[in-house]
């Protein structure tokens, strides 16, 4: 049977998962009366809540007697590790670009990876139904991007399709067609069949699946020969060790599920059951004459955080897994399938250093763990510093901001204060398009400030650029925090009296403990307050109403916002139902002694 393997790559929100929906509908994967919903491939709860793709997934459709394996990939730079490894399974890519925004930073990042692997690109300009869209200008910008990335003659001669995923049509011209048939025909015409060189079995494991019945399942593309059930194979690992093992079961992808088969030929993507102790990047080879494929290389992490056990007075009240052994096992399990993540032991036995690609990458890991019932404490995110030619260097990122013209000056001011330098400024319709080079440290906490300053209008995107010399100190949070003086339950009477000191992260009636951060002050400098004081009652009848009715509602912060908010002497306590910020040292006197000691050292 003919096979085409295609990956869909694009920047966040340019419509990858919606396009996969349309391909599944076009190929009649669903019965006429079947309820399929939207964004079918985003099956994870977190993906549905946030409206983004986090994990890459496979589906396959049959069209005109050809099997098309479709791989949906995430668009955020933080999940670049997912994209880098799954591109190994594809022979062609659909590069999706928004007809208004044009190529964005992440478009460049994923396209570069695809071109390096010599994949055949098809460009799809999506959302041509948008007001003030500019498909022709975007087409020129994409060509320029290909040229700048040193594409070959053949790659520069890419076919282009226009359309709207939401309205369900794609065509080779700007004329509206009935459905996406022109694009499906284009896939058959322009994407090459998988190359299948002669030789013994070779298959690289590019992703992991897990089933409670079958255990860990290896997924990858058969590069050479064929693989059969009950066949003896050699598992060749990255460290050079070889293990002889047996294939128990084989599955191929069919529609949104898998189908069991006895044999899979070169060029098809399959799932292998029965192999133990494998890692992503290992090669499944012939048992008698094994030959390994080159290991998948993934870009280095740029950020680290300290994960520790929950040692607050409220530990163990909420979660199931609270010990350091639980935490260590869970983090090690995550590194098996999350290639861009690294975990090392720290000086303290109860905490671990976790390295990742960015705040979102680490935030999704913490969010997944708390939903599984873990309690943990996480510290402030730090960038990874390297010594290059004897100089202290830090990661720099390219930051792209699209913002209405009235707010452009505020954005430039915010970024330059954080040591960013402006590279490009141009007008796109009513929007101002700004590009900066900024130290990765400067991005921590920038999104919240930027959205506040631009009334929520700014669209931000960034990608890692290079390591460059250290830029010096970057100003952190301006205001101090309100800290609870002692444990207890907050009262409306007490919070009402403290309202002129700042804004609160707690409501009346919430449990707090000594050293917990309960709000932000109006001025620099931390303030220790007592939010638990009750109203002294007398036998006189009170005149007037109770002041507690006039308390402003608490400020709600997401996990990522908390990670960007805290400073070096603070941490976040994460449990299945609560996210609380606190000082690392809970006792006030000890904090003062520690701060004096640090000043003396400096």
VOMAR-489568 format. One record per residue (C-alpha): residue number from 1; residue in one letter; z, y, x. Coordinates in steps of 0.2 Angstrom, whole numbers, always signed. Layout:
<lomis>
- NUM|A|Z|Y|X
...
</lomis>
This chain:
<lomis>
- 1|X|+0|+0|+0
- 2|X|-4|+18|+6
- 3|X|+12|+28|+11
- 4|X|+15|+46|+14
- 5|X|+32|+52|+21
- 6|X|+35|+70|+18
- 7|X|+50|+82|+20
- 8|X|+53|+98|+10
- 9|X|+60|+112|+21
- 10|X|+64|+130|+17
- 11|X|+77|+144|+18
- 12|X|+91|+144|+5
- 13|X|+86|+147|-13
- 14|X|+67|+146|-10
- 15|X|+66|+131|-23
- 16|X|+66|+115|-13
- 17|X|+76|+104|-25
- 18|X|+67|+112|-40
- 19|X|+50|+106|-32
- 20|X|+57|+89|-30
- 21|X|+61|+89|-49
- 22|X|+43|+93|-53
- 23|X|+36|+80|-41
- 24|X|+47|+67|-50
- 25|X|+42|+73|-67
- 26|X|+23|+73|-62
- 27|X|+24|+55|-56
- 28|X|+32|+50|-73
- 29|X|+48|+43|-65
- 30|X|+57|+46|-81
- 31|X|+54|+38|-98
- 32|X|+48|+50|-111
- 33|X|+64|+52|-120
- 34|X|+75|+51|-105
- 35|X|+87|+66|-102
- 36|X|+85|+70|-83
- 37|X|+93|+88|-82
- 38|X|+88|+100|-67
- 39|X|+91|+99|-49
- 40|X|+91|+80|-50
- 41|X|+93|+77|-31
- 42|X|+109|+88|-30
- 43|X|+120|+74|-35
- 44|X|+136|+78|-26
- 45|X|+149|+88|-36
- 46|X|+151|+102|-23
- 47|X|+132|+104|-23
- 48|X|+131|+106|-42
- 49|X|+145|+119|-42
- 50|X|+138|+130|-28
- 51|X|+120|+127|-32
- 52|X|+115|+123|-14
- 53|X|+109|+107|-6
- 54|X|+122|+100|+7
- 55|X|+116|+82|+11
- 56|X|+98|+77|+13
- 57|X|+92|+64|+1
- 58|X|+77|+52|-2
- 59|X|+67|+48|-17
- 60|X|+50|+40|-19
- 61|X|+36|+42|-32
- 62|X|+20|+33|-34
- 63|X|+4|+43|-37
- 64|X|-14|+37|-38
- 65|X|-9|+21|-30
- 66|X|+0|+29|-15
- 67|X|+19|+29|-12
- 68|X|+26|+46|-7
- 69|X|+43|+46|+1
- 70|X|+50|+63|-3
- 71|X|+65|+70|+8
- 72|X|+75|+84|+1
- 73|X|+84|+94|+15
- 74|X|+97|+108|+15
- 75|X|+93|+126|+18
- 76|X|+108|+133|+26
- 77|X|+109|+135|+45
- 78|X|+126|+127|+45
- 79|X|+118|+110|+39
- 80|X|+104|+111|+52
- 81|X|+111|+94|+59
- 82|X|+105|+86|+43
- 83|X|+88|+93|+44
- 84|X|+85|+89|+63
- 85|X|+89|+70|+60
- 86|X|+79|+67|+44
- 87|X|+63|+75|+50
- 88|X|+62|+60|+61
- 89|X|+57|+50|+45
- 90|X|+43|+62|+40
- 91|X|+25|+63|+45
- 92|X|+22|+79|+36
- 93|X|+32|+94|+29
- 94|X|+30|+105|+14
- 95|X|+36|+122|+20
- 96|X|+42|+132|+5
- 97|X|+42|+151|+6
- 98|X|+47|+164|-7
- 99|X|+33|+175|-13
- 100|X|+44|+191|-12
- 101|X|+56|+187|+3
- 102|X|+43|+179|+15
- 103|X|+49|+169|+30
- 104|X|+68|+170|+32
- 105|X|+78|+165|+48
- 106|X|+81|+147|+42
- 107|X|+62|+145|+38
- 108|X|+59|+149|+57
- 109|X|+73|+137|+63
- 110|X|+67|+122|+52
- 111|X|+49|+125|+55
- 112|X|+51|+126|+74
- 113|X|+59|+108|+73
- 114|X|+45|+102|+63
- 115|X|+32|+109|+74
- 116|X|+40|+101|+90
- 117|X|+39|+84|+81
- 118|X|+20|+87|+78
- 119|X|+22|+86|+60
- 120|X|+8|+91|+49
- 121|X|+13|+107|+38
- 122|X|+8|+111|+21
- 123|X|+13|+129|+16
- 124|X|+18|+132|-2
- 125|X|+21|+150|-8
- 126|X|+33|+148|-22
- 127|X|+39|+161|-36
- 128|X|+23|+170|-38
- 129|X|+29|+174|-56
- 130|X|+42|+186|-49
- 131|X|+40|+205|-51
- 132|X|+34|+214|-36
- 133|X|+30|+198|-26
- 134|X|+17|+199|-12
- 135|X|+9|+182|-9
- 136|X|-5|+188|+2
- 137|X|+6|+198|+14
- 138|X|+18|+183|+14
- 139|X|+4|+171|+19
- 140|X|+0|+182|+34
- 141|X|+18|+183|+39
- 142|X|+19|+164|+38
- 143|X|+3|+163|+49
- 144|X|+11|+175|+62
- 145|X|+27|+164|+62
- 146|X|+17|+148|+66
- 147|X|+8|+158|+80
- 148|X|+24|+164|+87
- 149|X|+31|+147|+87
- 150|X|+16|+141|+98
- 151|X|+8|+130|+84
- 152|X|-7|+120|+89
- 153|X|-24|+124|+83
- 154|X|-23|+110|+70
- 155|X|-6|+116|+64
- 156|X|-12|+134|+62
- 157|X|-26|+127|+51
- 158|X|-13|+124|+37
- 159|X|-18|+122|+19
- 160|X|-9|+134|+7
- 161|X|-4|+132|-11
- 162|X|+3|+145|-23
- 163|X|+13|+143|-39
- 164|X|+30|+143|-48
- 165|X|+42|+129|-47
- 166|X|+51|+135|-62
- 167|X|+36|+136|-73
- 168|X|+30|+120|-66
- 169|X|+12|+124|-58
- 170|X|+5|+124|-41
- 171|X|-13|+128|-36
- 172|X|-24|+131|-21
- 173|X|-27|+148|-27
- 174|X|-17|+161|-37
- 175|X|-25|+155|-53
- 176|X|-12|+146|-64
- 177|X|-15|+128|-66
- 178|X|-8|+116|-79
- 179|X|+4|+107|-68
- 180|X|+7|+102|-50
- 181|X|-8|+90|-48
- 182|X|-17|+101|-35
- 183|X|-2|+100|-24
- 184|X|+0|+81|-26
- 185|X|-18|+79|-22
- 186|X|-15|+90|-7
- 187|X|-1|+79|-1
- 188|X|-13|+64|-1
- 189|X|-27|+73|+7
- 190|X|-18|+83|+21
- 191|X|-2|+73|+26
- 192|X|-7|+59|+38
- 193|X|-3|+41|+35
- 194|X|+12|+35|+46
- 195|X|+6|+30|+63
- 196|X|+10|+12|+67
- 197|X|+7|+7|+85
- 198|X|+6|-11|+90
- 199|X|+22|-20|+97
- 200|X|+38|-27|+92
- 201|X|+50|-21|+79
- 202|X|+57|-3|+81
- 203|X|+67|+7|+68
- 204|X|+78|+22|+71
- 205|X|+93|+24|+61
- 206|X|+92|+42|+54
- 207|X|+105|+42|+40
- 208|X|+120|+33|+33
- 209|X|+123|+27|+16
- 210|X|+139|+19|+9
- 211|X|+142|+6|-4
- 212|X|+159|-1|-9
- 213|X|+151|-18|-11
- 214|X|+140|-18|+4
- 215|X|+149|-7|+16
- 216|X|+139|+4|+28
- 217|X|+120|+4|+26
- 218|X|+108|+10|+39
- 219|X|+93|+21|+33
- 220|X|+78|+25|+43
- 221|X|+59|+23|+45
- 222|X|+51|+7|+52
- 223|X|+41|+14|+67
- 224|X|+33|-3|+73
- 225|X|+30|-20|+66
- 226|X|+40|-26|+51
- 227|X|+58|-30|+47
- 228|X|+63|-45|+36
- 229|X|+79|-52|+27
- 230|X|+89|-64|+38
- 231|X|+80|-59|+54
- 232|X|+90|-58|+70
- 233|X|+88|-40|+78
- 234|X|+95|-31|+93
- 235|X|+105|-15|+89
- 236|X|+103|-3|+104
- 237|X|+116|+10|+105
- 238|X|+115|+27|+114
- 239|X|+128|+22|+127
- 240|X|+117|+8|+133
- 241|X|+126|-7|+124
- 242|X|+115|-19|+115
- 243|X|+122|-30|+101
- 244|X|+113|-45|+93
- 245|X|+115|-44|+74
- 246|X|+107|-51|+58
- 247|X|+99|-42|+43
- 248|X|+108|-47|+27
- 249|X|+98|-37|+14
- 250|X|+84|-25|+14
- 251|X|+80|-11|+1
- 252|X|+66|+1|-1
- 253|X|+67|+18|-10
- 254|X|+60|+18|-27
- 255|X|+61|+33|-39
- 256|X|+79|+39|-37
- 257|X|+86|+22|-34
- 258|X|+83|+7|-22
- 259|X|+74|-10|-24
- 260|X|+78|-25|-15
- 261|X|+64|-33|-5
- 262|X|+61|-47|+8
- 263|X|+50|-38|+20
- 264|X|+47|-20|+25
- 265|X|+31|-15|+35
- 266|X|+29|-1|+48
- 267|X|+28|+17|+41
- 268|X|+40|+14|+26
- 269|X|+58|+21|+24
- 270|X|+71|+7|+21
- 271|X|+89|+4|+20
- 272|X|+96|-11|+30
- 273|X|+113|-20|+25
- 274|X|+123|-31|+36
- 275|X|+123|-21|+53
- 276|X|+140|-17|+59
- 277|X|+147|-3|+71
- 278|X|+130|+7|+71
- 279|X|+129|+26|+73
- 280|X|+115|+38|+68
- 281|X|+102|+38|+82
- 282|X|+103|+20|+87
- 283|X|+88|+9|+87
- 284|X|+85|-8|+78
- 285|X|+74|-18|+89
- 286|X|+67|-35|+92
- 287|X|+80|-48|+96
- 288|X|+70|-56|+111
- 289|X|+61|-40|+118
- 290|X|+71|-25|+113
- 291|X|+64|-7|+116
- 292|X|+74|+8|+112
- 293|X|+67|+24|+104
- 294|X|+73|+41|+111
- 295|X|+90|+47|+105
- 296|X|+90|+61|+91
- 297|X|+95|+77|+100
- 298|X|+105|+89|+89
- 299|X|+110|+107|+93
- 300|X|+127|+110|+99
- 301|X|+141|+117|+88
- 302|X|+146|+135|+89
- 303|X|+163|+136|+81
- 304|X|+179|+127|+82
- 305|X|+195|+126|+71
- 306|X|+212|+118|+73
- 307|X|+215|+105|+59
- 308|X|+234|+100|+58
- 309|X|+245|+91|+46
- 310|X|+253|+101|+32
- 311|X|+270|+106|+39
- 312|X|+275|+119|+26
- 313|X|+290|+117|+15
- 314|X|+279|+111|+1
- 315|X|+271|+96|+11
- 316|X|+269|+80|+1
- 317|X|+271|+88|-16
- 318|X|+252|+88|-20
- 319|X|+242|+76|-10
- 320|X|+241|+57|-6
- 321|X|+236|+58|+12
- 322|X|+248|+69|+23
- 323|X|+251|+60|+40
- 324|X|+241|+64|+56
- 325|X|+235|+46|+56
- 326|X|+227|+49|+39
- 327|X|+219|+65|+45
- 328|X|+213|+58|+62
- 329|X|+204|+43|+53
- 330|X|+196|+54|+40
- 331|X|+189|+66|+53
- 332|X|+183|+52|+64
- 333|X|+174|+44|+49
- 334|X|+166|+61|+46
- 335|X|+158|+62|+63
- 336|X|+149|+46|+60
- 337|X|+137|+53|+48
- 338|X|+139|+72|+51
- 339|X|+129|+74|+68
- 340|X|+133|+92|+71
- 341|X|+152|+89|+70
- 342|X|+163|+85|+85
- 343|X|+182|+81|+84
- 344|X|+194|+81|+100
- 345|X|+213|+78|+101
- 346|X|+223|+94|+105
- 347|X|+239|+96|+115
- 348|X|+249|+93|+100
- 349|X|+249|+75|+93
- 350|X|+248|+82|+75
- 351|X|+233|+92|+76
- 352|X|+214|+91|+81
- 353|X|+201|+102|+87
- 354|X|+185|+101|+75
- 355|X|+169|+109|+81
- 356|X|+155|+114|+69
- 357|X|+140|+125|+66
- 358|X|+149|+139|+56
- 359|X|+161|+143|+42
- 360|X|+152|+135|+28
- 361|X|+149|+119|+38
- 362|X|+168|+117|+41
- 363|X|+173|+124|+24
- 364|X|+163|+110|+15
- 365|X|+172|+97|+26
- 366|X|+189|+104|+21
- 367|X|+184|+106|+3
- 368|X|+178|+88|+2
- 369|X|+194|+82|+11
- 370|X|+206|+91|-2
- 371|X|+196|+83|-16
- 372|X|+199|+66|-9
- 373|X|+218|+70|-9
- 374|X|+222|+76|+9
- 375|X|+234|+89|+13
- 376|X|+231|+99|+29
- 377|X|+233|+115|+38
- 378|X|+218|+124|+46
- 379|X|+219|+139|+59
- 380|X|+208|+154|+62
- 381|X|+189|+149|+66
- 382|X|+185|+153|+84
- 383|X|+168|+154|+93
- 384|X|+165|+142|+107
- 385|X|+164|+152|+124
- 386|X|+154|+145|+139
- 387|X|+153|+150|+157
- 388|X|+135|+153|+162
- 389|X|+131|+158|+180
- 390|X|+150|+163|+182
- 391|X|+150|+175|+167
- 392|X|+159|+172|+151
- 393|X|+146|+170|+137
- 394|X|+148|+169|+118
- 395|X|+135|+163|+104
- 396|X|+124|+177|+97
- 397|X|+116|+176|+80
- 398|X|+101|+185|+72
- 399|X|+107|+192|+56
- 400|X|+94|+197|+43
- 401|X|+100|+209|+28
- 402|X|+89|+214|+13
- 403|X|+98|+228|+4
- 404|X|+93|+242|-8
- 405|X|+88|+258|+2
- 406|X|+104|+268|-4
- 407|X|+115|+256|+5
- 408|X|+106|+253|+21
- 409|X|+117|+266|+31
- 410|X|+133|+257|+25
- 411|X|+126|+240|+31
- 412|X|+121|+247|+48
- 413|X|+138|+255|+50
- 414|X|+147|+239|+46
- 415|X|+137|+229|+58
- 416|X|+137|+241|+73
- 417|X|+156|+242|+72
- 418|X|+156|+223|+75
- 419|X|+145|+225|+90
- 420|X|+129|+221|+82
- 421|X|+112|+229|+88
- 422|X|+98|+233|+76
- 423|X|+81|+226|+81
- 424|X|+70|+229|+66
- 425|X|+70|+240|+51
- 426|X|+56|+240|+38
- 427|X|+54|+243|+20
- 428|X|+49|+229|+8
- 429|X|+46|+236|-10
- 430|X|+62|+244|-15
- 431|X|+72|+235|-2
- 432|X|+76|+239|+16
- 433|X|+74|+224|+28
- 434|X|+86|+225|+43
- 435|X|+87|+213|+57
- 436|X|+102|+213|+70
- 437|X|+108|+204|+85
- 438|X|+126|+201|+83
- 439|X|+140|+190|+92
- 440|X|+145|+176|+81
- 441|X|+163|+182|+81
- 442|X|+157|+198|+72
- 443|X|+150|+188|+57
- 444|X|+167|+181|+53
- 445|X|+173|+191|+38
- 446|X|+158|+201|+37
- 447|X|+150|+194|+21
- 448|X|+165|+200|+10
- 449|X|+165|+217|+17
- 450|X|+146|+219|+16
- 451|X|+146|+213|-2
- 452|X|+160|+226|-6
- 453|X|+151|+240|+3
- 454|X|+134|+237|-6
- 455|X|+141|+233|-23
- 456|X|+135|+215|-21
- 457|X|+117|+219|-18
- 458|X|+115|+213|+0
- 459|X|+106|+197|+4
- 460|X|+112|+190|+21
- 461|X|+106|+176|+32
- 462|X|+109|+172|+50
- 463|X|+104|+159|+63
- 464|X|+110|+155|+80
- 465|X|+100|+163|+94
- 466|X|+107|+161|+111
- 467|X|+123|+162|+122
- 468|X|+124|+180|+130
- 469|X|+138|+189|+140
- 470|X|+155|+192|+130
- 471|X|+154|+209|+121
- 472|X|+173|+213|+121
- 473|X|+185|+215|+107
- 474|X|+179|+216|+89
- 475|X|+190|+224|+76
- 476|X|+198|+212|+64
- 477|X|+206|+215|+47
- 478|X|+212|+233|+45
- 479|X|+227|+231|+33
- 480|X|+243|+220|+36
- 481|X|+249|+207|+24
- 482|X|+264|+205|+12
- 483|X|+275|+191|+17
- 484|X|+288|+182|+7
- 485|X|+306|+184|+13
- 486|X|+313|+168|+6
- 487|X|+308|+153|-5
- 488|X|+309|+155|-24
- 489|X|+299|+159|-39
- 490|X|+291|+176|-41
- 491|X|+296|+187|-55
- 492|X|+287|+200|-64
- 493|X|+301|+213|-62
- 494|X|+300|+211|-43
- 495|X|+281|+212|-41
- 496|X|+280|+227|-52
- 497|X|+292|+236|-41
- 498|X|+281|+231|-26
- 499|X|+264|+236|-33
- 500|X|+263|+253|-24
- 501|X|+265|+243|-7
- 502|X|+249|+233|-9
- 503|X|+239|+220|-20
- 504|X|+245|+202|-23
- 505|X|+238|+185|-21
- 506|X|+251|+178|-33
- 507|X|+256|+180|-51
- 508|X|+273|+180|-58
- 509|X|+281|+163|-60
- 510|X|+273|+155|-44
- 511|X|+282|+145|-31
- 512|X|+283|+154|-14
- 513|X|+291|+150|+2
- 514|X|+298|+160|+17
- 515|X|+283|+165|+28
- 516|X|+270|+163|+15
- 517|X|+257|+177|+13
- 518|X|+258|+184|-5
- 519|X|+247|+199|-4
- 520|X|+239|+213|+7
- 521|X|+247|+229|+11
- 522|X|+239|+247|+9
- 523|X|+242|+251|+27
- 524|X|+241|+242|+44
- 525|X|+256|+232|+49
- 526|X|+264|+217|+40
- 527|X|+278|+219|+28
- 528|X|+291|+206|+23
- 529|X|+296|+208|+5
- 530|X|+306|+199|-8
- 531|X|+295|+195|-23
- 532|X|+309|+183|-32
- 533|X|+322|+196|-37
- 534|X|+327|+195|-55
- 535|X|+331|+209|-66
- 536|X|+350|+212|-68
- 537|X|+355|+211|-86
- 538|X|+368|+222|-94
- 539|X|+375|+223|-112
- 540|X|+366|+239|-115
- 541|X|+350|+238|-125
- 542|X|+335|+242|-114
- 543|X|+325|+257|-119
- 544|X|+306|+257|-117
- 545|X|+295|+241|-113
- 546|X|+296|+229|-99
- 547|X|+287|+235|-83
- 548|X|+281|+217|-79
- 549|X|+267|+219|-92
- 550|X|+258|+231|-81
- 551|X|+255|+221|-66
- 552|X|+237|+220|-59
- 553|X|+230|+202|-59
- 554|X|+231|+192|-43
- 555|X|+216|+192|-31
- 556|X|+207|+175|-31
- 557|X|+200|+170|-14
- 558|X|+189|+155|-11
- 559|X|+192|+143|+4
- 560|X|+178|+152|+15
- 561|X|+185|+169|+11
- 562|X|+203|+164|+16
- 563|X|+195|+157|+32
- 564|X|+187|+173|+36
- 565|X|+203|+183|+31
- 566|X|+216|+175|+42
- 567|X|+221|+182|+59
- 568|X|+226|+172|+75
- 569|X|+244|+170|+70
- 570|X|+240|+164|+52
- 571|X|+234|+148|+45
- 572|X|+229|+141|+28
- 573|X|+238|+127|+19
- 574|X|+225|+116|+9
- 575|X|+231|+104|-4
- 576|X|+221|+96|-18
- 577|X|+227|+109|-30
- 578|X|+232|+124|-20
- 579|X|+225|+135|-6
- 580|X|+239|+146|+2
- 581|X|+239|+157|+17
- 582|X|+254|+158|+28
- 583|X|+260|+164|+45
- 584|X|+260|+150|+58
- 585|X|+278|+153|+62
- 586|X|+287|+155|+46
- 587|X|+304|+162|+52
- 588|X|+303|+181|+54
- 589|X|+315|+182|+70
- 590|X|+305|+168|+78
- 591|X|+289|+178|+75
- 592|X|+295|+193|+83
- 593|X|+301|+184|+98
- 594|X|+284|+175|+100
- 595|X|+275|+192|+98
- 596|X|+285|+200|+112
- 597|X|+282|+185|+123
- 598|X|+263|+186|+120
- 599|X|+264|+205|+124
- 600|X|+273|+202|+140
- 601|X|+260|+188|+145
- 602|X|+246|+200|+141
</lomis>
